[in-house]
Amino acid sequence: MTKIDPSAPLPIPKSMVQLAGVHAQAHPITIGEGHLERQYQEIAEEVQAAVAAVLPSGKYTLGPHLRQFEQQFAAYCDSSYSIGISSGTEALHLALAAMGVGPGDEVITVANTYIATALAITYTGATPVFVDVDPRTFNMTAELTAPHITSRTKVLLPVHLYGQPAEMDALMTLASAHNLLVLEDASHAHGARYKGRKTGSLGDMAAFSFYPGKNLGAYGDGGAVTTSDADLDQKVRILRYVGQRVKFVHEVIGFQERLDEIQAAILSVKLTRLDEWNGRRRRWAAIYDEMLAGTPLTLPYAGAEAHHVYYSYATLAPSEEERTHLLSFLLERGIGGFVMYPALVPMQRAYADLGLHEEDFPVAASCARRVLNLPMFETLREDEVRRTCEVVLAYFDRAR
């Protein structure tokens, strides 16, 4: 792992400097802000009642509201078990630990994810092995993954990026052929489906984040692991609570990574709305698709076998320069466009010791330089989506 040198200058890519400059000059955002405030207004009475049910109980950890949410979320994901965890990052970490991943092992994942995917691997002492992605879905594929499997590979870790499920059947077949386990990073994909099956039930295990802005978000940090393997379920439960099944009897080196009762109660309220909220996201995506179809932007691909839930509406600009200009144009008009993620994980200083380069990931690197995410959340209004499209169309009309 790269050592910390506080005196060293930050190795910030040129694209990130440009994006920071664009955002620094931005006008007040009128479309793309206020997501969580609007959402709370929709469910305020139910949330307040849920919290009010927890507080007088005096039971704030590992209590009945967490057990209820775990049962509800497992059923929602078509999985046998769900284990509430303190964050999505720790959900990934504990799932990998339960799978037996440790020093000397390798875990294969994608280069164009949030760094938490890779950090979870590193926390176990294993080495992340990064692969390039499909140019349409931006996701891991079996074809791109197979050449990277070695005798040290233990787990495949696909990411359902932006709400689009990876092509899991081929990945599961590849894993089975090499006696590997598969952990889904489903942090963008609550409620997404692949061939009619829910994310969270497609691999051996899955990890979810309940960060507030997710399709299903808590009012703070939270996460969950799902599985239909009883042994893996028990291992994660032991790991999340200081290595014990019976209080004060510590069987392994464990952690303190429980989802708390208040967040669980809030998530139970929100889970009843998830399909409705995902339906709204899909409606906004359909409007974007229709209105922006004739522009130079590459619009999100949604395969016939996938039910995309649009955690983000990720377009590709024709070039990095064009992205900077369009983003500036949007922000000047109060449209909250942004970039997720502007630098590949193996290009971050934290993983500089791996000695990797953008040329190792041509598709993912091109996406990172050109991706532009338009406002997308369930409490957008149709007029805001159409206004965003009109501003994009105005930009390209002017650009001609």
C-alpha positions as CSV (number, residue, x, y, z in Angstrom):
1,M,0.0,0.0,0.0
2,T,1.2,3.5,-0.8
3,K,2.6,5.3,2.3
4,I,1.2,8.6,3.4
5,D,3.5,11.6,2.8
6,P,1.6,14.7,3.9
7,S,4.2,17.0,2.3
8,A,3.8,15.5,-1.1
9,P,1.7,17.5,-3.6
10,L,-1.7,16.0,-4.5
11,P,-1.5,14.2,-7.9
12,I,-4.7,15.6,-9.2
13,P,-5.5,14.7,-12.8
14,K,-6.0,17.6,-15.2
15,S,-9.6,16.7,-15.8
16,M,-10.3,17.0,-12.0
17,V,-8.7,20.4,-11.9
18,Q,-10.9,21.5,-14.8
19,L,-14.0,20.1,-13.2
20,A,-13.2,21.8,-9.9
21,G,-12.8,25.1,-11.7
22,V,-16.1,24.7,-13.5
23,H,-18.0,24.0,-10.2
24,A,-16.3,26.9,-8.5
25,Q,-17.8,29.3,-11.0
26,A,-21.3,27.7,-10.9
27,H,-24.4,29.7,-10.3
28,P,-27.0,28.6,-7.7
29,I,-28.4,25.2,-8.6
30,T,-32.2,25.2,-9.2
31,I,-32.5,21.7,-10.8
32,G,-30.6,18.8,-9.2
33,E,-30.6,20.0,-5.5
34,G,-33.0,19.3,-2.7
35,H,-33.5,15.6,-3.4
36,L,-33.4,14.4,0.2
37,E,-35.5,17.3,1.5
38,R,-38.3,16.6,-1.0
39,Q,-38.1,12.9,-0.2
40,Y,-38.5,13.5,3.5
41,Q,-41.5,15.7,2.9
42,E,-43.2,12.7,1.2
43,I,-42.7,10.3,4.1
44,A,-42.2,12.6,7.1
45,E,-45.1,11.3,9.1
46,E,-44.2,7.7,8.6
47,V,-40.5,8.3,9.4
48,Q,-41.3,10.3,12.5
49,A,-43.6,7.4,13.7
50,A,-40.9,4.8,13.0
51,V,-38.3,6.8,15.0
52,A,-40.8,7.4,17.8
53,A,-41.3,3.7,18.0
54,V,-37.6,3.1,18.5
55,L,-36.7,5.8,21.0
56,P,-38.9,4.8,24.0
57,S,-37.8,1.1,23.7
58,G,-34.2,1.7,25.0
59,K,-33.1,-0.9,22.5
60,Y,-30.9,0.9,19.9
61,T,-28.6,-1.9,18.6
62,L,-29.4,-5.4,17.3
63,G,-33.0,-5.1,18.3
64,P,-36.4,-5.9,16.7
65,H,-36.4,-3.1,14.1
66,L,-33.1,-4.3,12.7
67,R,-34.4,-7.9,12.6
68,Q,-37.6,-6.8,10.9
69,F,-35.7,-4.8,8.2
70,E,-33.3,-7.6,7.6
71,Q,-36.2,-10.0,7.0
72,Q,-37.9,-7.4,4.7
73,F,-34.8,-6.6,2.7
74,A,-33.9,-10.3,2.2
75,A,-37.4,-11.0,0.9
76,Y,-37.3,-8.0,-1.3
77,C,-34.0,-9.2,-2.8
78,D,-35.2,-12.7,-3.3
79,S,-32.5,-13.8,-0.9
80,S,-32.6,-16.0,2.2
81,Y,-30.7,-13.7,4.5
82,S,-29.8,-10.1,4.9
83,I,-27.4,-8.7,7.5
84,G,-27.5,-5.0,8.4
85,I,-24.1,-3.4,8.4
86,S,-22.8,0.1,9.3
87,S,-21.9,1.2,5.8
88,G,-21.7,-0.1,2.2
89,T,-17.9,-0.1,2.4
90,E,-18.0,-2.4,5.5
91,A,-20.7,-4.6,3.9
92,L,-18.2,-5.3,1.1
93,H,-15.3,-5.8,3.6
94,L,-17.2,-8.2,5.8
95,A,-18.6,-10.1,2.9
96,L,-15.1,-10.6,1.5
97,A,-13.8,-11.6,5.0
98,A,-16.6,-14.1,5.3
99,M,-15.6,-15.6,2.0
100,G,-12.2,-16.3,3.4
101,V,-10.3,-13.6,1.4
102,G,-7.0,-12.6,3.0
103,P,-3.3,-11.8,2.4
104,G,-2.0,-13.4,-0.7
105,D,-5.4,-13.6,-2.4
106,E,-6.6,-11.6,-5.4
107,V,-10.0,-10.2,-6.0
108,I,-11.0,-9.0,-9.5
109,T,-13.1,-5.9,-9.9
110,V,-13.5,-3.0,-12.3
111,A,-11.4,0.1,-12.6
112,N,-14.3,2.6,-12.9
113,T,-16.0,2.2,-9.6
114,Y,-16.1,4.1,-6.3
115,I,-12.8,3.6,-4.4
116,A,-14.7,1.8,-1.6
117,T,-15.0,-1.3,-3.8
118,A,-11.2,-1.5,-3.9
119,L,-10.6,-0.4,-0.3
120,A,-12.8,-3.3,1.0
121,I,-10.4,-5.7,-0.8
122,T,-7.4,-4.0,0.6
123,Y,-8.8,-4.1,4.1
124,T,-8.7,-7.9,4.0
125,G,-5.0,-7.9,3.0
126,A,-5.8,-9.1,-0.5
127,T,-4.8,-7.4,-3.7
128,P,-7.4,-5.8,-6.1
129,V,-7.0,-6.8,-9.7
130,F,-8.6,-4.2,-12.0
131,V,-10.2,-5.0,-15.3
132,D,-11.6,-3.0,-18.2
133,V,-15.4,-2.9,-18.8
134,D,-18.0,-3.3,-21.5
135,P,-18.4,-0.1,-23.6
136,R,-22.2,-0.2,-23.5
137,T,-22.9,-1.1,-19.8
138,F,-19.6,0.1,-18.2
139,N,-19.7,-3.2,-16.3
140,M,-17.5,-6.2,-15.8
141,T,-17.8,-9.0,-18.4
142,A,-16.7,-12.6,-18.3
143,E,-14.7,-12.2,-21.5
144,L,-12.7,-9.3,-20.1
145,T,-12.2,-10.9,-16.7
146,A,-11.1,-14.4,-17.7
147,P,-7.5,-13.4,-18.7
148,H,-6.9,-12.0,-15.3
149,I,-7.7,-15.1,-13.3
150,T,-4.7,-16.7,-11.6
151,S,-4.1,-19.3,-9.0
152,R,-4.4,-16.5,-6.3
153,T,-7.8,-15.3,-7.5
154,K,-10.4,-15.9,-4.8
155,V,-13.4,-13.8,-5.7
156,L,-15.0,-11.9,-8.6
157,L,-16.5,-8.6,-7.6
158,P,-18.7,-7.1,-10.3
159,V,-20.2,-3.6,-9.8
160,H,-23.8,-2.9,-11.0
161,L,-22.7,0.6,-12.1
162,Y,-25.2,3.4,-12.2
163,G,-28.1,0.9,-11.6
164,Q,-27.4,-1.3,-14.6
165,P,-26.9,-5.0,-13.6
166,A,-23.8,-6.7,-14.9
167,E,-24.3,-9.8,-17.1
168,M,-24.2,-12.2,-14.2
169,D,-24.9,-15.5,-15.8
170,A,-21.6,-15.5,-17.7
171,L,-19.7,-14.3,-14.7
172,M,-21.2,-17.1,-12.5
173,T,-20.3,-19.7,-15.1
174,L,-16.8,-18.3,-15.3
175,A,-16.5,-18.4,-11.5
176,S,-17.8,-21.9,-11.3
177,A,-15.3,-23.1,-13.8
178,H,-12.4,-21.8,-11.7
179,N,-14.0,-22.6,-8.2
180,L,-14.3,-18.9,-7.4
181,L,-17.0,-17.0,-5.4
182,V,-18.8,-14.0,-6.7
183,L,-19.7,-10.9,-4.6
184,E,-22.0,-8.3,-6.2
185,D,-21.4,-4.7,-5.4
186,A,-25.0,-3.6,-5.7
187,S,-24.6,-0.2,-4.1
188,H,-26.1,1.5,-7.1
189,A,-28.7,-1.1,-7.9
190,H,-31.3,-1.5,-5.2
191,G,-34.3,-3.1,-7.0
192,A,-32.5,-3.7,-10.3
193,R,-33.2,-7.0,-12.0
194,Y,-31.2,-9.2,-14.4
195,K,-33.3,-11.8,-16.4
196,G,-36.1,-11.1,-13.9
197,R,-33.9,-11.8,-10.9
198,K,-33.1,-9.2,-8.3
199,T,-29.7,-7.9,-7.6
200,G,-28.7,-9.2,-4.2
201,S,-29.6,-12.8,-5.3
202,L,-27.4,-13.1,-8.4
203,G,-24.1,-14.0,-6.8
204,D,-22.9,-15.9,-3.8
205,M,-23.2,-12.7,-1.8
206,A,-24.1,-9.1,-2.4
207,A,-23.2,-5.8,-0.7
208,F,-25.5,-2.8,-0.6
209,S,-24.9,0.8,0.5
210,F,-27.7,2.8,2.2
211,Y,-25.8,6.1,1.9
212,P,-28.5,8.8,1.9
213,G,-28.5,9.6,-1.8
214,K,-28.9,5.9,-2.9
215,N,-32.1,4.6,-4.4
216,L,-32.7,3.2,-0.9
217,G,-30.9,5.5,1.5
218,A,-30.7,5.9,5.3
219,Y,-30.5,9.1,7.2
220,G,-26.8,8.5,7.7
221,D,-24.5,5.7,6.8
222,G,-25.7,2.1,6.5
223,G,-25.4,-1.0,4.4
224,A,-26.4,-4.7,4.1
225,V,-25.1,-8.0,2.9
226,T,-27.4,-10.5,1.3
227,T,-26.9,-14.2,0.7
228,S,-28.7,-17.5,0.5
229,D,-25.8,-19.4,2.0
230,A,-26.5,-20.1,5.7
231,D,-22.8,-20.5,6.5
232,L,-21.8,-17.2,4.9
233,D,-24.7,-15.5,6.7
234,Q,-23.5,-16.7,10.1
235,K,-19.9,-15.7,9.3
236,V,-20.9,-12.1,8.5
237,R,-23.1,-11.9,11.6
238,I,-20.2,-13.0,13.8
239,L,-17.8,-10.6,12.0
240,R,-20.1,-7.5,12.3
241,Y,-20.3,-7.9,16.1
242,V,-16.8,-8.3,17.5
243,G,-16.4,-11.9,16.5
244,Q,-19.1,-13.3,18.8
245,R,-22.3,-15.3,18.6
246,V,-22.7,-15.5,22.3
247,K,-22.0,-12.3,24.2
248,F,-18.5,-12.1,25.6
249,V,-17.5,-15.3,23.7
250,H,-15.2,-14.1,20.9
251,E,-14.5,-16.8,18.4
252,V,-12.6,-14.7,15.8
253,I,-11.1,-11.2,15.4
254,G,-14.3,-9.3,14.5
255,F,-15.5,-5.8,14.0
256,Q,-18.1,-3.4,15.4
257,E,-20.1,-2.7,12.2
258,R,-23.8,-3.0,13.0
259,L,-26.7,-1.1,11.4
260,D,-28.5,0.7,14.2
261,E,-32.2,0.4,15.1
262,I,-33.2,3.9,14.1
263,Q,-31.7,3.6,10.6
264,A,-33.3,0.1,10.2
265,A,-36.7,1.5,11.2
266,I,-36.3,4.3,8.7
267,L,-35.2,1.9,6.0
268,S,-38.2,-0.2,6.6
269,V,-40.4,2.8,5.8
270,K,-38.5,3.6,2.7
271,L,-38.4,0.0,1.4
272,T,-42.1,0.1,0.9
273,R,-41.6,3.0,-1.5
274,L,-38.6,1.7,-3.4
275,D,-40.3,0.2,-6.4
276,E,-42.5,3.3,-6.9
277,W,-39.4,5.5,-6.6
278,N,-37.4,3.4,-9.0
279,G,-40.4,3.6,-11.4
280,R,-40.1,7.4,-11.3
281,R,-36.4,7.2,-12.1
282,R,-37.1,5.0,-15.1
283,R,-39.8,7.5,-16.2
284,W,-37.3,10.4,-16.1
285,A,-34.7,8.3,-17.9
286,A,-37.3,7.6,-20.7
287,I,-37.8,11.4,-21.1
288,Y,-34.1,12.0,-21.2
289,D,-33.8,9.2,-23.8
290,E,-36.5,10.6,-26.0
291,M,-35.5,14.3,-25.9
292,L,-31.7,13.8,-26.1
293,A,-31.8,11.1,-28.8
294,G,-30.6,13.3,-31.5
295,T,-27.7,14.9,-29.6
296,P,-24.0,14.0,-29.8
297,L,-24.3,12.5,-26.3
298,T,-24.0,8.8,-25.9
299,L,-27.0,7.9,-23.7
300,P,-27.2,5.1,-21.1
301,Y,-27.6,1.6,-22.5
302,A,-30.2,-0.7,-21.0
303,G,-30.1,-4.2,-22.2
304,A,-33.3,-6.2,-22.8
305,E,-32.3,-8.6,-20.0
306,A,-31.8,-5.8,-17.5
307,H,-34.1,-3.7,-15.4
308,H,-32.1,-0.6,-15.0
309,V,-32.9,1.5,-11.9
310,Y,-30.9,4.7,-12.8
311,Y,-29.1,5.5,-9.6
312,S,-27.5,8.0,-12.0
313,Y,-28.3,9.0,-15.6
314,A,-24.8,8.7,-17.1
315,T,-24.2,10.1,-20.5
316,L,-20.9,10.3,-22.5
317,A,-19.9,13.5,-24.1
318,P,-18.0,13.3,-27.4
319,S,-14.8,14.4,-25.8
320,E,-13.3,15.5,-22.4
321,E,-13.2,19.1,-23.7
322,E,-16.8,19.0,-24.8
323,R,-17.8,17.6,-21.4
324,T,-16.2,20.6,-19.6
325,H,-18.0,23.1,-21.9
326,L,-21.3,21.4,-21.5
327,L,-21.0,21.0,-17.8
328,S,-20.2,24.7,-17.5
329,F,-23.2,25.6,-19.7
330,L,-25.5,23.5,-17.5
331,L,-24.2,24.9,-14.2
332,E,-24.4,28.5,-15.5
333,R,-28.1,27.9,-16.0
334,G,-28.7,26.3,-12.6
335,I,-28.7,22.7,-13.8
336,G,-26.8,20.4,-11.5
337,G,-24.8,18.2,-13.8
338,F,-21.8,16.4,-12.3
339,V,-19.2,13.7,-13.0
340,M,-19.2,10.2,-11.4
341,Y,-16.3,9.2,-11.4
342,P,-13.6,11.4,-13.0
343,A,-10.6,9.3,-12.2
344,L,-10.2,5.5,-12.3
345,V,-9.4,3.8,-9.0
346,P,-6.0,2.4,-10.1
347,M,-5.0,5.9,-11.1
348,Q,-5.5,7.2,-7.6
349,R,-2.3,7.7,-5.5
350,A,-3.7,5.2,-3.0
351,Y,-3.1,2.4,-5.6
352,A,0.0,3.9,-7.3
353,D,2.1,1.0,-6.1
354,L,0.3,-1.3,-8.5
355,G,2.0,0.5,-11.4
356,L,-1.1,0.6,-13.6
357,H,-1.8,3.1,-16.3
358,E,-4.9,4.4,-18.2
359,E,-3.8,2.5,-21.2
360,D,-4.5,-0.7,-19.3
361,F,-8.2,0.2,-19.3
362,P,-9.0,2.0,-22.6
363,V,-12.8,1.8,-22.3
364,A,-13.0,2.7,-18.6
365,A,-10.5,5.5,-19.1
366,S,-12.5,6.9,-22.0
367,C,-15.6,6.8,-19.9
368,A,-14.0,8.6,-17.0
369,R,-12.8,11.4,-19.3
370,R,-16.2,11.8,-21.0
371,V,-19.0,10.8,-18.5
372,L,-21.5,13.5,-17.6
373,N,-24.3,12.7,-15.2
374,L,-27.5,14.6,-15.5
375,P,-29.9,15.2,-12.5
376,M,-31.6,11.9,-11.5
377,F,-33.6,11.2,-8.4
378,E,-37.1,10.1,-7.7
379,T,-38.3,13.5,-6.5
380,L,-37.4,15.3,-9.7
381,R,-40.4,16.8,-11.5
382,E,-41.1,16.2,-15.1
383,D,-40.8,19.9,-15.9
384,E,-37.3,19.8,-14.4
385,V,-36.3,16.9,-16.5
386,R,-37.6,18.6,-19.6
387,R,-35.9,21.8,-18.7
388,T,-32.6,20.0,-18.3
389,C,-33.0,18.5,-21.8
390,E,-33.9,21.9,-23.3
391,V,-30.6,23.3,-21.9
392,V,-28.6,20.4,-23.3
393,L,-30.3,20.9,-26.7
394,A,-29.6,24.6,-26.6
395,Y,-26.0,23.9,-25.9
396,F,-25.6,21.6,-29.0
397,D,-27.7,24.0,-31.1
398,R,-25.2,26.8,-30.2
399,A,-22.2,24.5,-30.7
400,R,-23.2,23.9,-34.3
